[in-house]
């Protein structure tokens, strides 16, 4: 207790005037000085400057931080969300139930839902300030400091602060609150007996909340401070657009060694003590650093379509640690990385989230304990929000730069989750995000070759997420299988490559270096792979004469790349058209398109050149055994082209079983062709049209190379005229939509939208039916990609 002595004054009044004014006798000698009286109560606990300092989760790192099973588990507040019906208390987190990231206190440990009491744990009483009691809160003693990781998920912090009544009228304390280092609140000096002071602060977007108490300027004695009813109110907003997950508030989170870190590695047990996110030497600017075991829960509200990230152990642990990354949607596992170890390269993960309400990102130890399991969700992002709409056929500005990406190729597919994979002419793959950002690249160099001697033609997606690319290598038909991380699958063929040596040179005059090639591919629901193309085969136009020409070639492989022995001869079917069109003479027969019917029958499209000037477009249908289907045009083969020279380069099976084909017609194929056949092979209506009006009718070769039937019966098609590629749309009656590609100002494109340079175009669509066109052109060094665009449907 603090005490003081009033000074003693001698005053000369009237009755003492003589004595005060006259000469006085000498005073007696002063007694010896009296020593000062110690006015501090004998039971003062602060006597001699005594303190009982206490800290939590601030231990210094040692040589083995995991020794003796040490860990620093951390759990975030829980935010209200749309995951359940809302109640008055949803999203309220009393701080006495929230794990701090660090805490210090001057007189024993911080007490939860009790006053500070003395220096031991759980020795306090009910929280009480100015006669008001609180069932929840924190009891501390100045000076104290408590840190909380909020992750940007909370909205308000509320409390009632003051000196606890257990010290009576003694003590004085100053309360302060900081958000991300900025002071949000200062109580001024509060004294024993003062009423509780209400606190109501916005903490929206705050990642770290720091609660600090200090003495009121007169020392720490009896400075028992209460954060009564201290609580966070947290409610996350649903993502409305593409978002980095490190910018999105989670509903709840937990991590095995301190709090989740944003845009940095886990580091140690404190907040913001990690370094740059780094996996196998590759550094990432965005993402989350955690420590297994960890789980992050997000409320997507069914507004997102895809999640993507680069996964691995952070470089700060070297080659130690092992982690399994898992992604869950509404409680169902959608992705499992398998064990990844320190030093492994980053693993690409792309997950379809369409219709998903709740997202959980889980990192567990790889089966050998949690030591050094520093896990990075690098480049973690969501594709979210309602697609922006625009005039049909106009560029979608939400893709690439103003609707265009510079990545082009010969084929493209849409993966689950909305990502795109583009196949380059030299078998290289590029994965684009749904918004057109390059996510990953993969190059095929089997058997250690620096380059590939061949060309790619087509790409298909298997049910397990693997990719099948086809074309030719070293002059023969080939199929390559890529794993989802865009590396060749060593379990497919030899080193990820199946080589099909179908072509033979039966004549010394046959100098074509390409003996066989796959030009198209499709994948059955069970993963079986069907390749279509051509192969050089021997034929004998006369006794003793053997020549070679190209025949239709079909190959069916199992999902593992082995030939399907139930199809044709050891998985291969070749069909010569010499007798049908050329009277037994040479006929160059090539397939360019393939499609599967729901009943498993295979429809192919191509051409037969049976003399120097005559081409005929051909459509054929095969049974599941590889035999021609006799129920289709009598023998399985039908000719198209409206009676003119013609070629088919694209085929699609429509609802109801009709077959739609696209190609070119006229001398030198100077008009684009669109023709429909009935399910039994009867040639039906067809149209000739121009992608652009030529100055000279014989100037531009004009061919349809891709078809995408729409659910409403319309069809989107792509093709080229000369060195320019186009996208157009036709109605179910095969009349062209002349408004397709109209600008917002009302200008009409004539229904043909130029999308790039080149003479190759491939089409796909995303979940919102937006049209993606990938283009390429022939150059002196081979086929080179031109670009990829996205158009509004």
Buried (B, 14 or more C-beta within 10 A) or exposed (E): EEEEEEEEEEEEEEEEEEEEEEEEEEEEEEEEEEEEEEEEEEEBEBEEEEBBEBEBBEEEEEEEBBEEEEBBBBBBBBBBBBBEEEEEEBBBBBBBEBBBBBBBBBBBBBBBBBBBBBBEBEBBBBBBBBEBBBEBBBBBBBBBBBBBBBBBBBBBBBBBBBBBBBBEEBBBBBBBBBBBEEEBBEBEBBBBBBEBBEBEBEBBBBBBBBBBBBBBEEBBBBBBBBBBBBBBBBBBBBBEBBBBBBBBBBBBBBBBBBBBBBBBBBBBBBBBBBBBBBBBEEEBEBBBBBBBBBBBBBBBBBBBBBBBBBBBBBBBBEEBBBBBBBBBBBEEEBBEBEBBBBBBBBBBBBBBBBEBBBBBBBBBBBEEEBBBBBBBBBBBBBBBBEBEEBBBBBBBBBBBEEBBBEBBBBBBBBBBBBBBBBBBBBBBBBBBBBBBBBBBEBBBBBEEEEEBEBBBBBBBBBEEBBBBBBBBBBBBBBBBBBBBBBBBBEEBBEBBBBBBEBBBBBBEEBEEEBBBBBBBBBBBEEBBBBBBBBBBBBBEBEEEEEBBBBBBBBBBBBBEBEBBEEBBEEBBBBBBBBEBBBEEBBBBBBBBBBBBBEEEBBBBBBBBBBEEEEBBBBBBBBBBEBEBBEEBBEEBBBBBBBEBBBBBBBBBBBEEBBBBBBBBBBEEBBBBBBBBBBBBBEBEEBBBBBBBEBEEEEEBBBBBBBBBBBEEEBBBBBBBBBEBBBBBBBEEEBEBBBBBBBEEEEEEBBBBBBBBBBBBBBBBBBBBBBBBBBBBBBEEEBBBBBBBBBBBB
